Amino acid sequence: MLLRNAEEALQFIEENDVKFIRLTFCDIFGSQKNISIMPGELPRALADGIPFEASAVKGFIGEALGSDVSELLLFPDLTTLAFLPWRPSTGRVMRVFCDIRYPDGQPFLGDGRFMLRQAVQRLENSQLNCLLGTECEFYLLELNEDGSISRRPQDKAGYLDVAPLDKGEDVRRQICLYLEEMGIQPQKSHHERGPGQNEIDFKAAEPLRAADDLISFKSVVKTVANYNGLYASMLPKLFAGQYGCGLHIHFSLCQEGRSIFAPNILQSPSLGQQFIAGIMRRIREISLFLNPLTNSYARFGSFEAPAYIAWSDKSRFQLINFPIAGDNKVHMELRSPDACLNPYLAFALLLNAGLEGVEQRLPLPQPQHEQLAEEGLARLPYDLGEAVAAAQSSAFVQSVVTPEILRQFAAAKQEEWQFYQQQEDKAAAEEELYFGLY
């Protein structure tokens, strides 16, 4: 939605009977937060920001805020204004993503949108342009009679099945229609391999837009499922004996309008090779931010999910591959992340890792076309504890997310890991930690 200033926004809001505006942001873990304001407050929000008690937001505490700071300010980004289509058609509700600033007007260092903007600027300084597309998987679960969430999938359908086996088609349809009304462009949707498992893929967008869209997508999926008497779970490994839920990220990078990924990625050394090499070098260090739950690591190494740090231009099942695009353009797919991440931090880390590879002209390892690991092949972290340790010791991670934000993030995840380790019933531990939240 192209609204250039407060006057245009207020006129649009009045013409469309908007009564509430949700100021939306995320904590460092990617959990969506919001404050609702009345339309008359929008000029003040744009000029001076809307304060909130930052010390009450998990991760926005201690040294992350500064010794004399307890409040932060939300400044709406008018380019992200969108209707919430499921809300009433009279007295309508819009949401707008916000940038977070300190009271002195400086960007808050824990604001993921700010970190991602910095990463995009670094790319642009190197004359590189990036578009990111995502494929997000989720399960639809039935509710119990008392409204609690069951572990019963909505159906027993499989890959690309249709109704009546596929009972999720109306839910996916409604999700896609709502997303379109919000200005978000889904490309395709279908039933996935697991019973009750679904997937929706998105058209590539510039990184900040792609991250905003993913936050919106997760909210829409949860809302539509709830309206249909269901629960949508994006847990990476909901069922031990079934396919997990990943968030595959597609990278399209261009320099001077030309893709840096050559049709034959193995041809003479290229920026594309170096970008891939940069991500492969840092993937263990940043896995904590791509796979932030104990449950994330149960997904690796089974049902086609990657476990080893390898790439292929032939196999679809390695960490990095090159799927066929509808426009016949070459792009890179990263298959390890899951949707429980904070997309702003994850995208910022990935782009910086790839750019580091370009700047240092890193050589690309040889491809691995087999799913089985070869001797000496590096592995993704085995568990959350290993991922925490890898991130904590990483100067690279600290250069992107700042040492204090890393400390806050790692401390919270270490606490989850310790709780998980201490419980005899691991499934019950994950149930307590995550079920109903993701």
N, C-alpha and C positions, 0 to 999 in steps of 0.2 A: 504494500500500500504506500503510495508516494505522497506523503504529507510533509511539506517542507518547513512548516513553522506552527506555532501554537494557534495562530488565527485560523489557518486551514484545518487543523485538527479539531478545534472547537466547533467550527462550522459543520464539519462532517459529523461530529458526535451529535450535535443538535438535530441535524437533518435525519439522522438514523435512530433517534430516540434512545440514545445510550445513556444509562443512568449510573453505571458503575464501571470503573477502570481498574483492572487488577495489575498492580506493579509487581512484575515477576522477576525473580532472581534465583540463583542456586547457592547452596552452601558448598564447601570444598569437596564434599562427597557426591555432589550431583543431585541432591534432594531439592526438589522445587519448593520455593517459598513465595508468598505473596502478601501484599497489603492492598486492600481495596480503597480507592478514593472516589469521591464524587467528581463529575466533570469540571465543576468550577475550580477544583484544586489543581487541575492540570497545569495552568500557567505557573503556579508556584512551584510545582514539581520540576518543571523544565528549568526554571530560573534558579531556584535555591535548593532543590532536592527535598525528598521526604525522609525524615529521620526514622531509624528503627534501632531497637536495643540490640546492638551487634553482639554484645557479650553473652546474650542468651542463645545465639546461633552456634551450633556445634562446629568447632574449628575456627570460628571468628572470635577467639579469646586470647588472653595473655599477651605475649609479645607480638602476636600476629596483628593486634590492633594498635599497639603502642601503649606506653605506660599511662598516658593521660587521656586515653580515648575509651569511651564506652558505647558511643553511638556512631553509626555510619549513615550515609545519605544515599538514597536511590534517585537516579536521574533517568527518566524514560528515554528510550531510543524510539523515536516516532516511526522509523522505518519498519518496526516490528509490530505495530498495532494490528490486531486481528480480532474479529468477533469470536466468541465462544458459541458455536452454533447450537449446542444442546441447551443453552440457557433460554429463558422466555423471549419471544419475539417482540414483546412490549417491555419497556424498561430494560433494554438490552445490556449485555455485558461484553466488554472488550478486555483483552489482555495486551500488555506491552512489556517487552523485556527491558531491563534496566542495567545501567552501569552503576558500579558502587564506588563511592568516593569517601575520603576522609573529610572531616569538617572544614579543613583548609582548602578543599577543592581538588587535592591530589588523588590520583587513582588508588583505590585500595589494593594492596599487593596480593590479597587473597581472592580477588575477583577473577574468575576463570575467563570471562569475556576479555578482560584487559590482557591477560597472559596470551590468549589466542590472537588478539590483535597484534601483539608484539611479534609473534611468530610469523604471521602473515606479512608484516612489514619487513621482516628480515628476508623473507622469500622475495618480496618485490624489489628490495634493494639489490638482490642478485639477478634481477630481471626474470624471475620465475613466477608463474601464475598457477594456482592450484585450485582444483574443484574436488570436492569429496562427496561420494555417494555411499549410502548405507543400506545393508540388508539386515533387517531385524526379525528375529524369531521369537515366538511366545506360545505358551500353552493356554488353552481355555479350559478352566476347571468348573465343575458343577459346585453349587452351594448346598450345604445341608439344610434340613428343614428349619433349623434355628437361625439360618443366615450365615453360619460360620463356613469357612472355606474347606472343601473336601480335597482329596487327592484323586478324585475321579475325573478323568478327561471327558470333555464334552462329547467326543465321538471316538470311533475306532478306525477312522479313515487313515490312509497313507498318502504317499507323495502324489500330488496333483489330482487326487480323487475328486469326484463331484458328488452333489447331493443325489440320493439321500444319505450316502455314506458320510460325506462331508457336511457336518452341521454348522460349520463356522462361516459359510459363505455370506450369510446376511450380516453377521458381525463385521467381517472384513469389508463388505460393501459399505456399511454405515461409517466405519472408520475412514475409508478412503474419501467418501463424500464430505465428511466433516473436515478432513484435512484440506481438501480442495477449497472449501468455503473459507478456510483460514489462510489461503494463499500458499499452501504447501503442496508439492507435486509428487504424489506417489506414482511409480511407474508400473508396477505390477503387484499382484497379490495371489496367493495360492495356499493350499493345504500342504504342510511339510510332511516329513517322513514319520514323525511320531504320532500316536493317537492324540487327537485334540491339539496338535501343533500347527501353527500358522506362520506365514512369513509375508511381510510387506517390504518392498524395495522402493528406494527413492531416487529421483533424478538428481544428478550431481549438482552441487551448489558451492558457492564460495564458502570457505571453512566456518566463518562465524555464523552464516545463515544455516549451514548444515548442522551445527551444534544446537542452535536455537530450535530448529525443526525437530531434532531428535528429542529434545526435552518436551516439546509440544506433542509429538507422536506418542510418547509414553503416557502422557496425561490423557490423551484422547482414547488410547487403547483401554486403559483402566476404566475410564468413564463409560465407554460404550459397553464393555463387558458387564459392568455393574448394572447398567440399565436393562441388560438382557438376562439378569439373574445369574451371571457367571462371574468368575474371577480370572483375570489375565495375569499369568505368572511369567516373568522373564528370568527366573532363576537359571543359571547356566546349566545345572544338572539336577532337574527336578525329580527325574526317575532314574534310578541306577541302571536299569536295563533298557533304556531308551536313548534316543538321540537327545543331545543337549541343545541349548539355545545360545547361539552365537550372535555377534554383531560384526558382520563382515564389512570392512571399510575399503572402498574403491578410491584410488588416487588417480586423477588425471592431471598431469603437469605439463605446462607449455613454457617455452622460451621464445619470445618474438613470434608468437602465434603457432609455433610448431611443437608437436609433442616430443618430450625428451625420452619417451619410451619407444624405441625403434621396433619395427615389425619383427625383427630378429634380435632379441635382447642380447644375444651372445656375440653380435658383431663388434667391431672395434670399440674400445673404451668410450663410454658416453656418460653424460650427466645422469641418465636413467640408471645405469649400473651403479654409479656412485651413490645416488639417492637410496637405492635398495640396500647397498652395503652399509650405509649409515644406520638405517633402521635395524638391520640384522645385528650390528655391533651393540646397539643400545637396548634391544628388545627385552633382555633379562632385567635390566636396571629399571625399565619403565613398566614392567608387567604388573606391578602393584597398582598402577593407575589404569591399566587396561583390564585387569582381572582382580577386582578389589575384595572379593569374598572368599572365605574358606571353600565354599561350594564351587567357585570358579575353576579350581584346579582338579576337581573330580571329572571335569569335562574333557581334559586334555588326554590324547592318546587313544581314544575309543570313538566308535561311530563317526569316523572321518574327521574328527577334530585334531588339529596338529599337536604334536608334543615336542618336535625338534626344530631347531633354528635352521631352516633350509628353504630353498626356493626351487621352483620348476616352471618351465614354459610349456610343459606337457601334462603334468599331473595336476588335478584340481585339489589335491588333498594335502599339499605342503603348506607351511606357514604363509608363504608368499607365492602367488601364481598370477597368470595373465589370462583371464577369461575372455571369451569372444564378446565384443560389444556390438550392440545393434547397429551402430554407425560405422563399424569396422575399424574403429580407432583402438589403439592399444592402451590399456590402463592396467594398473597394478592392484591386486586384491590382497589385503591382509586379513587372515582368518582367525587369529587368536583372541581378539577382544570379545567381551560380552556386554550386554546392554545395561549392566549394573554400574558402569563407569560414569564418571563425570566427563562428558564429551569435550568440554572446553579444555580441561587439563590434558586429557588424552590426545586430542588433536594437536595441541601446542607442543607436547613432547614429541609426537611422531614427526611433525613438520621440522622441528629443530634437529631431530636425529637425522632425518634425511638430508637436510641442508648441511649439517656437519660433514656428512659423507661426501657431498659435492665440494665443499670448501677444502677438505683434506684429500680429495681425489682417491678415496678408498677403493681398493680393488674388490670386485665382486667374486665371492667363492663360486666354485663349480656347482651346477645345479644337481639336485637329487630328485630323480624321477620315481623312485620306489617309496612306498609308504613306510617300509621298515627302516629303522635307523641303521646307518652304517657306523662302524667302529670309529670313535673319535668325534662324532657329530655332537655339537653342543645342544643342550636341551633347555626348554623353557622351565621356569621354576616348578619344582615338584608340589609345592604347597604355599600357602599364604605366608608362613613364617620365613621361608626361603626368599620370597618376593620382597618382604619387608626388609630383610637384611641387605638384599641387592640394591634396593632403592636408598637405604640409609647411607650406604658407603659410596654413593654415586655423586661425584662432583658435577656430572652432567645434569642430573635431575635437579640439584640445588641451583644450578645456573638458570633453570627455566621456571621453577615454581617457588623459589626462594627457600632458604634453609628453615625458616620458621614454619612456613606452610607445610613443608615436608615433615617437620617434626610433629606437627599437629596431626597430619594425615597418618603417618606411620605409627604414632602412639595409639590412635584409635584402632587401627588394624591389628597392632600387636596385642591389644587388649582382647579383641575378638579371637585371635589365634590362641592366646593363652586359655581363654574360657573353653574353646573347642578342645584343646589338648587335655584339659582337666576332666572333661566329661567322658564317662565310660560309653555312653550311648551317643555316638557321633551324629547319627541322624536326628535324634532329639535335640542335640545341641544346635544344629543348623536350623531346625524347626523354630527354636526359640529365638535365634539370632535374626533370621531372614524371612521366614514364611509369613506371607501377608504384607510384607514391606516391598518386595521386588517382584 
